[in-house]
């Protein structure tokens, strides 16, 4: 492959700088970097750092590209830890593979086949990689650069690379903005070298001598050989008519065969191209990969309708079917195994929610408010409390050795799972509008108030818990109407009835955008994430599937199966690649790929 690179930079100062580096600017092993930092002598320091990181990357150390790039990134983090603020994005292109790792306010986009995809945003040091293909364009930039271009970003990336560099530079010069830095990488095919035909090849084309026959010669032949008698003339005429008819038929059949061959070859070419594109997108954008795979199937179906027994077409069909899951990350016919029948704990035991913490599952019997703790690995269980202690308990969540319960008549309670003692954490409060979920995180208690458009927070203090505090800052205009569930890791995620997911960090709205789905979320029953997992899982009940998303909403995988339509809640243990699915009075498990 051949790569072309363009750069764009805004104004820099002694205190703030945004810089890029591409080294070397050509070849098939390229190191890329985007840096934004705030510090004393920022420009000089940033330029020197990028040069050092480039040298470190190209030092031979026996490690693979991903490991080497990760090591260089960690070195950059170490050298920037004393700065006020920094964002760093590193990339490497080796052969046909792109590697990216970054932290802070940086973004990466891929434009492929007229479609613009976000590779990552606000990344926190996770390495991603994928295959490049001819015609791709990669944009690596500070987030302020994409905000500066706004709606013009997509159109600008359609420009030829030199024109892009010129027009963006002109726009930056007019506005004189700061903290802008971007690299564009174009992937082009190798230049084809035309080899002239040799004299021998030209001679081989002369297979048959050219035959010509003039009308006068034809007339003489007819007069010499055409019979004189009427009967003989009739026979000859009939023979000529038969020959003419046969020739016409052969010509028609030949023309028909040529048309079939043309349609077959076109369908096969499109199917092959779509399949190749799907394979190239698999690691970068599974959703687009799935669409390309579907297109490949449709074109192959047309080809097989024309030539059902064609060897190449059947071989391509087997190849597509064999790679469907790995390309589109869409897995059908999910296998479910029974993990535990809750009737074994107590006859008629039925739960609507399940919570996971420290290897333990917490369940609340919705029929009689029995609170049960289950050892996930051993399947041992113990009853922690009942209605006498918990009252009209509605929700329960587990955080370490503490279970938090929301009770309609008693407020918020806390149960120590070791001593089985229960105590009040927060009394009923007239300011609560409609509490639809609660969650325990880092010892704190959070109540999701859908009617009050607030998340109430209670902190542990000596002798109990603090008075309620508003988690959402006053300037945040959150619409929690229709809120259904809440999950917490470093951010708080709220699932709404229609499938919308909100994300809040430190009391303010944070970026979350569901993208790359082949169809929208319908009637979700629950979702799960935590600080112990890398992904966010959504029970898309209306579509009978489990969605696996990144923590900012990008599509990663989906699993299809009828049981997903009926299960009520889930928890995930990514270390052993297991999903635990609560289906009323039973818990099932499934394996992650």
C-alpha positions in Angstrom: 0.0 0.0 0.0 1.0 3.6 -0.5 0.2 6.2 2.2 -0.1 10.0 1.9 -0.2 12.3 5.0 -1.5 15.8 5.5 -1.3 17.9 8.7 -3.2 20.8 10.2 -2.1 23.0 13.2 -3.5 25.9 15.0 -1.8 28.6 17.1 0.6 27.5 19.9 1.9 29.5 22.9 4.3 29.1 25.7 1.6 27.8 27.9 -0.6 25.8 25.5 0.4 23.7 22.5 -1.1 21.2 20.1 1.3 19.3 17.9 1.4 16.4 15.4 4.1 14.1 14.1 4.3 11.5 11.3 7.6 9.6 11.1 8.6 8.7 8.4 6.1 10.4 6.2 6.2 7.5 3.7 6.9 3.8 3.9 4.9 0.9 5.4 5.9 1.4 9.0 4.7 4.8 10.2 4.6 6.3 13.6 1.8 8.9 14.2 1.3 11.2 17.2 -1.1 14.0 18.3 -0.4 15.9 21.5 -2.2 18.7 23.4 -0.7 19.9 26.6 -0.7 22.8 29.0 2.5 23.6 30.8 5.4 26.0 30.9 7.3 26.2 27.6 4.6 23.9 26.2 5.5 24.1 22.5 9.2 23.3 22.9 8.5 20.6 25.4 5.8 19.0 23.3 8.0 19.0 20.1 10.9 17.4 22.0 8.7 14.8 23.5 7.2 13.6 20.2 10.6 13.3 18.7 11.7 11.2 21.7 8.6 9.0 21.5 9.2 8.4 17.8 12.8 7.4 18.4 11.7 5.0 21.2 9.1 3.4 18.9 11.6 2.6 16.2 14.2 1.2 18.6 14.3 -2.6 18.0 13.3 -4.5 21.2 11.8 -7.7 19.9 8.2 -6.8 21.0 5.2 -6.8 18.7 3.8 -3.6 17.3 0.9 -3.4 19.8 3.1 -4.1 22.8 5.7 -1.6 21.5 3.2 1.2 20.9 1.7 0.6 24.4 5.1 0.9 26.0 5.8 4.1 24.1 2.4 5.5 25.2 3.1 4.7 28.8 6.5 6.4 28.5 4.7 9.5 27.2 2.2 9.4 30.1 5.1 9.2 32.6 6.9 12.2 31.1 3.7 14.3 31.1 2.4 13.5 34.6 3.6 16.8 36.0 1.7 18.9 33.4 -1.5 20.7 34.2 -3.4 19.0 31.5 -2.5 16.8 28.5 -4.1 14.6 25.8 -2.0 12.1 23.8 -2.9 10.0 20.8 -0.3 7.6 19.3 -0.7 5.5 16.1 1.3 3.0 14.1 0.7 1.7 10.6 2.5 -1.6 9.8 1.7 -3.1 6.5 -2.1 -3.1 6.3 -2.8 -2.8 10.0 -3.5 0.4 12.0 -2.9 0.5 15.8 -4.2 3.3 18.0 -3.9 4.2 21.7 -4.8 7.4 23.4 -5.9 9.4 26.4 -7.8 12.6 26.9 -9.6 14.9 24.5 -8.6 13.2 21.3 -10.6 11.6 18.5 -10.0 9.2 15.6 -12.2 8.8 12.6 -12.2 6.3 9.7 -13.8 7.3 6.3 -14.4 4.1 4.3 -16.6 3.7 1.3 -18.2 7.2 1.8 -19.1 6.4 5.5 -17.5 8.2 8.4 -17.0 6.1 11.6 -15.8 7.2 15.0 -13.0 4.9 16.1 -12.8 6.2 19.6 -13.3 9.4 21.6 -12.2 10.3 25.2 -10.1 7.1 25.2 -8.4 6.1 28.4 -5.4 4.1 27.2 -7.0 1.1 25.5 -5.2 -0.2 22.4 -7.4 -0.7 19.3 -6.4 -2.1 15.9 -7.8 -3.0 12.6 -7.1 -3.7 8.9 -6.8 -0.9 6.4 -7.9 -1.1 2.8 -7.4 0.9 -0.3 -9.4 4.1 -0.3 -9.5 4.5 3.5 -8.9 7.9 5.1 -7.9 8.1 8.8 -8.2 11.4 10.8 -6.4 11.7 14.1 -6.9 15.0 15.9 -7.6 16.9 19.1 -11.3 17.1 20.0 -11.1 20.9 19.7 -10.2 20.4 16.0 -13.4 18.5 15.2 -15.4 21.0 17.2 -13.8 23.8 15.3 -14.8 22.3 11.9 -18.3 21.3 13.2 -20.7 20.2 10.5 -18.0 20.9 7.9 -15.9 18.0 9.2 -17.4 15.2 7.0 -17.4 17.3 3.9 -13.8 18.4 4.4 -12.7 14.7 4.6 -14.2 14.2 1.1 -11.6 16.6 -0.4 -8.4 15.4 -2.1 -5.7 15.4 0.6 -3.7 18.4 -0.7 -6.9 20.4 -1.0 -7.9 19.4 2.5 -4.6 20.6 3.9 -4.9 23.9 2.1 -8.5 24.6 2.9 -8.2 23.7 6.6 -5.1 25.8 6.9 -6.9 28.8 5.4 -9.8 28.3 7.8 -7.5 28.1 10.8 -5.6 31.2 9.7 -8.9 33.2 9.5 -10.0 32.1 13.0 -6.6 32.0 14.7 -7.8 29.2 17.1 -5.7 27.4 19.6 -5.4 23.7 20.6 -6.0 22.5 17.1 -3.9 19.6 15.7 -4.8 16.9 13.1 -3.3 14.3 10.9 -4.9 12.8 7.8 -3.7 9.5 6.5 -4.8 8.3 3.0 -4.4 4.7 2.0 -3.8 4.3 -1.7 -3.1 1.2 -3.9 0.2 0.4 -5.4 0.9 2.0 -8.8 0.4 -0.5 -11.6 3.3 -0.9 -14.1 2.2 -1.5 -17.6 4.3 -4.1 -19.4 4.3 -3.9 -23.2 3.6 -7.0 -25.2 6.6 -8.8 -26.7 6.8 -9.6 -30.4 6.2 -13.3 -29.6 3.0 -12.4 -27.8 1.8 -10.3 -30.7 2.5 -13.1 -33.1 0.5 -15.6 -30.9 -2.6 -13.5 -31.4 -2.5 -14.2 -35.1 -4.2 -17.5 -34.7 -6.1 -17.7 -38.0 -5.6 -16.0 -41.3 -8.1 -13.5 -42.3 -10.6 -14.9 -44.9 -12.5 -12.6 -47.3 -15.0 -13.3 -49.9 -16.3 -10.7 -52.4 -19.9 -10.6 -53.7 -18.7 -11.3 -57.3 -16.9 -14.5 -56.1 -20.0 -15.6 -54.2 -22.1 -15.1 -57.4 -19.8 -17.3 -59.5 -19.9 -20.0 -56.9 -23.7 -20.0 -56.8 -24.0 -20.2 -60.6 -21.5 -23.1 -60.8 -22.9 -25.3 -58.0 -26.5 -24.4 -57.7 -28.7 -27.2 -59.1 -30.8 -26.7 -62.3 -33.9 -28.9 -61.5 -36.8 -27.4 -59.4 -36.9 -30.4 -57.0 -33.2 -30.1 -56.3 -33.6 -26.3 -55.8 -36.4 -27.0 -53.3 -34.2 -29.4 -51.3 -31.3 -27.0 -51.3 -33.6 -24.1 -50.2 -35.0 -26.2 -47.3 -31.5 -27.2 -46.3 -30.4 -23.5 -46.4 -33.5 -22.5 -44.3 -32.6 -25.2 -41.7 -29.0 -24.1 -41.6 -30.2 -20.5 -41.2 -32.6 -21.4 -38.4 -30.0 -23.4 -36.6 -27.5 -20.6 -36.9 -30.0 -18.1 -35.6 -30.8 -20.5 -32.7 -27.1 -21.0 -31.9 -26.6 -17.2 -32.0 -29.5 -16.7 -29.7 -28.3 -19.3 -27.3 -24.8 -18.0 -27.4 -26.1 -14.5 -26.7 -28.2 -15.8 -23.8 -25.2 -17.6 -22.4 -23.0 -14.5 -22.7 -25.6 -12.5 -20.7 -25.8 -15.2 -18.0 -22.1 -15.2 -17.7 -22.0 -11.4 -17.6 -24.6 -11.2 -14.8 -22.9 -14.1 -12.9 -19.4 -12.5 -13.1 -20.8 -9.1 -12.0 -22.6 -10.6 -9.0 -19.6 -12.7 -8.0 -17.3 -9.6 -8.2 -19.6 -7.6 -6.0 -20.0 -10.4 -3.5 -16.2 -10.8 -3.4 -15.6 -7.1 -3.0 -18.2 -6.8 -0.3 -16.8 -9.7 1.6 -13.3 -8.3 1.5 -14.6 -5.0 2.7 -16.5 -6.7 5.6 -13.3 -8.5 6.6 -11.4 -5.2 6.6 -14.0 -3.5 8.7 -14.4 -6.3 11.2 -11.9 -4.9 13.8 -12.6 -1.3 13.1 -16.4 -1.1 12.7 -18.3 -4.3 13.2 -21.7 -2.7 12.3 -20.5 -1.6 8.9 -18.8 -5.0 8.5 -22.2 -6.6 9.1 -23.8 -4.5 6.5 -21.1 -5.4 3.9 -21.5 -9.0 4.8 -25.2 -8.8 4.2 -24.6 -7.2 0.8 -22.1 -10.0 0.0 -24.7 -12.6 0.8 -27.3 -11.0 -1.4 -25.0 -10.7 -4.4 -23.8 -14.3 -3.9 -27.4 -15.5 -3.8 -28.0 -13.9 -7.2 -24.8 -15.5 -8.6 -25.9 -18.9 -7.3 -29.4 -18.5 -8.9 -27.6 -18.2 -12.2 -25.1 -21.0 -11.7 -26.0 -23.2 -8.7 -23.2 -25.7 -9.2 -20.4 -23.2 -9.8 -17.4 -24.3 -7.7 -16.1 -20.8 -7.0 -19.5 -19.5 -5.9 -20.1 -22.4 -3.6 -16.6 -22.0 -2.1 -17.3 -18.3 -1.4 -20.6 -19.2 0.2 -18.9 -21.6 2.6 -16.2 -19.0 3.4 -18.9 -16.3 4.1 -21.0 -18.6 6.3 -17.9 -19.7 8.2 -16.8 -16.2 9.1 -20.1 -14.6 9.7 -19.7 -14.3 13.5 -16.2 -13.1 13.5 -16.8 -10.5 10.8 -20.1 -8.9 11.9 -19.7 -9.9 15.6 -23.3 -11.1 15.4 -23.8 -14.6 17.0 -27.0 -16.5 16.4 -28.5 -19.5 18.2 -27.0 -18.5 21.6 -26.8 -21.5 23.9 -28.2 -21.1 27.4 -27.4 -23.3 30.3 -29.4 -23.5 33.6 -27.3 -22.2 36.4 -29.8 -22.3 39.3 -33.5 -23.0 39.9 -34.5 -20.5 42.6 -37.2 -22.9 43.8 -34.4 -24.8 45.4 -33.8 -21.8 47.7 -37.5 -21.4 48.5 -40.5 -22.7 46.7 -42.1 -19.9 44.6 -39.0 -17.7 44.8 -39.1 -15.1 42.1 -36.8 -12.1 41.5 -36.9 -9.2 39.1 -33.4 -7.9 39.7 -29.9 -9.4 40.3 -26.8 -7.6 41.6 -23.2 -8.8 41.5 -20.3 -7.8 43.7 -17.1 -9.6 45.1 -18.2 -12.9 43.6 -21.6 -12.9 45.2 -25.1 -12.6 43.7 -27.9 -10.7 45.5 -31.6 -11.4 44.8 -34.7 -10.0 46.3 -37.8 -12.2 46.3 -40.6 -10.0 44.9 -43.3 -12.2 46.4 -42.3 -12.1 50.1 -39.3 -9.7 50.2 -36.8 -12.4 51.2 -33.2 -11.2 50.6 -30.8 -13.9 49.5 -27.1 -14.0 48.9 -25.6 -16.6 46.5 -21.9 -17.6 46.2 -21.4 -17.3 42.4 -18.9 -20.1 42.1 -20.1 -22.6 44.8 -23.8 -21.8 44.4 -24.2 -21.8 48.2 -26.9 -19.5 49.4 -28.0 -17.8 52.6 -31.1 -15.8 53.6 -30.1 -12.4 54.9 -33.4 -10.8 55.8 -37.2 -11.0 55.2 -40.2 -8.7 55.2 -40.1 -8.2 59.0 -36.8 -6.3 58.6 -37.1 -4.9 55.1 -40.8 -4.0 54.9 -42.1 -3.5 51.3 -38.7 -3.9 49.8 -38.6 -3.1 46.1 -35.0 -2.9 45.0 -31.7 -4.3 46.3 -28.1 -3.8 45.3 -24.8 -5.3 46.6 -21.5 -3.4 47.2 -18.9 -5.5 48.9 -20.2 -6.9 52.1 -23.1 -4.4 52.2 -26.5 -4.8 50.7 -28.6 -1.7 50.1 -32.4 -1.9 49.9 -35.0 0.6 48.9 -38.3 -0.1 50.8 -41.5 1.7 50.0 -42.4 2.0 53.6 -39.1 2.1 55.4 -36.8 4.1 53.1 -33.3 3.0 52.4 -31.9 0.2 54.5 -28.4 -1.4 54.7 -27.8 -5.1 55.6 -24.3 -6.3 56.5 -24.1 -9.7 54.7 -21.6 -11.0 57.3 -23.5 -10.3 60.4 -27.0 -10.2 58.7 -27.8 -7.0 60.7 -30.1 -4.4 59.1 -30.1 -0.7 59.9 -31.7 2.5 58.4 -29.5 4.5 56.0 -32.1 7.1 54.9 -35.7 7.6 56.0 -38.5 8.3 53.6 -38.1 11.7 52.1 -40.8 14.0 50.8 -38.4 15.3 48.2 -38.2 11.9 46.6 -40.4 11.9 43.5 -40.4 8.4 42.0 -37.5 6.2 43.0 -37.0 3.6 40.2 -33.6 2.1 41.2 -30.8 2.3 43.7 -27.1 1.4 43.4 -24.2 1.1 45.9 -20.8 2.2 44.7 -17.6 2.8 46.8 -19.7 2.6 50.0 -22.0 5.4 48.7 -25.8 5.0 48.0 -27.4 6.4 44.9 -31.2 6.7 44.3 -32.5 7.2 40.8 -35.5 9.6 41.0 -37.2 9.6 37.6 -39.9 12.1 38.6 -37.6 14.5 40.4 -35.0 14.5 37.6 -32.3 13.9 40.2 -29.9 11.2 41.5 -29.7 11.4 45.3 -26.4 10.5 46.9 -25.8 9.4 50.5 -22.2 9.1 51.9 -21.1 6.9 54.8 -20.3 8.9 57.9 -19.6 7.9 61.5 -22.7 6.2 62.9 -24.6 5.9 59.6 -25.1 8.0 56.4 -25.2 11.6 55.5 -28.2 13.6 54.5 -29.1 13.4 50.9 -27.1 15.3 48.4 -27.8 16.2 44.8 -25.4 14.2 42.5 -26.4 16.2 39.4 -25.1 19.7 39.4 -27.7 22.5 39.4 -26.9 23.6 35.8 -27.5 20.1 34.4 -30.9 19.8 32.8 -31.3 16.1 32.9 -34.5 14.5 31.7 -35.0 11.3 33.7 -38.6 10.8 32.7 -38.9 7.2 31.7 -35.7 6.2 33.5 -35.7 2.5 34.2 -32.3 1.3 35.6 -29.0 2.7 36.8 -25.5 1.3 36.7 -22.3 2.9 38.1 -18.6 2.7 37.5 -16.6 5.9 37.3 -19.6 7.3 35.5 -23.3 6.9 36.2 -25.4 5.3 33.4 -29.2 5.6 33.2 -31.3 3.3 30.9 -34.6 4.7 29.8 -37.7 2.8 28.7 -37.2 3.6 25.0 -33.6 2.4 24.9 -31.9 5.7 25.4 -28.9 5.6 27.7 -27.6 8.7 29.6 -24.2 9.1 31.0 -23.1 11.4 33.8 -19.6 12.0 35.2 -18.9 14.1 38.3 -22.4 15.3 38.2 -22.5 16.6 34.6 -23.7 15.1 31.4 -21.0 13.1 29.6 -20.6 11.8 26.1 -22.5 8.6 25.2 -23.8 7.8 21.8 -25.2 4.5 20.7 -23.9 3.8 17.2 -23.3 1.1 14.7 -26.5 -1.0 15.4 -28.3 -2.7 12.5 -31.6 -1.8 14.2 -32.6 0.3 17.2 -33.0 -0.9 20.7 -36.6 -2.0 21.5 -38.2 -2.5 25.0 -35.0 -3.1 27.0 -35.4 -4.9 30.3 -32.1 -4.2 31.8 -28.4 -3.4 31.3 -25.1 -3.9 33.1 -21.7 -2.4 33.5 -19.2 -1.9 36.4 -15.7 -1.0 37.1 -14.8 -4.7 36.8 -15.8 -4.9 33.1 -14.7 -3.2 29.9 -18.0 -3.1 28.2 -21.7 -2.1 28.6 -24.3 -4.8 28.1 -28.0 -4.2 27.1 -30.9 -6.6 27.2 -32.6 -5.6 24.0 -35.7 -7.7 24.8 -37.8 -6.4 21.9 -35.2 -7.7 19.4 -34.4 -10.9 21.4 -30.7 -10.1 21.7 -28.0 -9.0 24.0 -25.9 -6.0 22.8 -22.3 -5.4 23.8 -21.3 -1.8 23.6 -18.2 0.2 24.6 -18.7 2.5 27.6 -19.3 5.4 25.2 -21.9 3.5 23.1 -20.1 2.1 20.1 -21.2 -1.3 18.9 -19.0 -4.3 19.6 -21.1 -7.5 19.5 -24.6 -8.9 19.6 -26.0 -12.3 20.6 -29.4 -13.5 19.4 -31.7 -16.0 21.1 -35.3 -16.4 22.1 -34.6 -16.3 25.8 -33.3 -12.7 25.6 -37.0 -11.7 25.1 -38.0 -13.0 28.5 -35.1 -12.6 30.9 -35.5 -9.6 33.3 -31.9 -8.7 34.3 -28.3 -9.7 33.9 -24.8 -9.4 35.4 -21.5 -10.2 33.7 -18.2 -11.7 34.7 -15.8 -10.9 31.9 -12.9 -12.7 33.6 -14.6 -16.0 32.9 -16.6 -14.7 29.9 -20.0 -15.6 31.5 -23.3 -13.7 31.4 -25.8 -14.5 34.2 -29.4 -14.0 33.1 -32.3 -13.8 35.5 -35.5 -15.3 34.2 -38.0 -14.9 37.1 -37.4 -18.1 39.1 -34.3 -19.4 37.2 -30.9 -18.1 36.4 -29.2 -19.1 33.1 -25.7 -18.6 31.9 -24.3 -18.0 28.4 -20.7 -17.7 27.2 -19.1 -14.6 25.6 -16.9 -15.0 22.5 
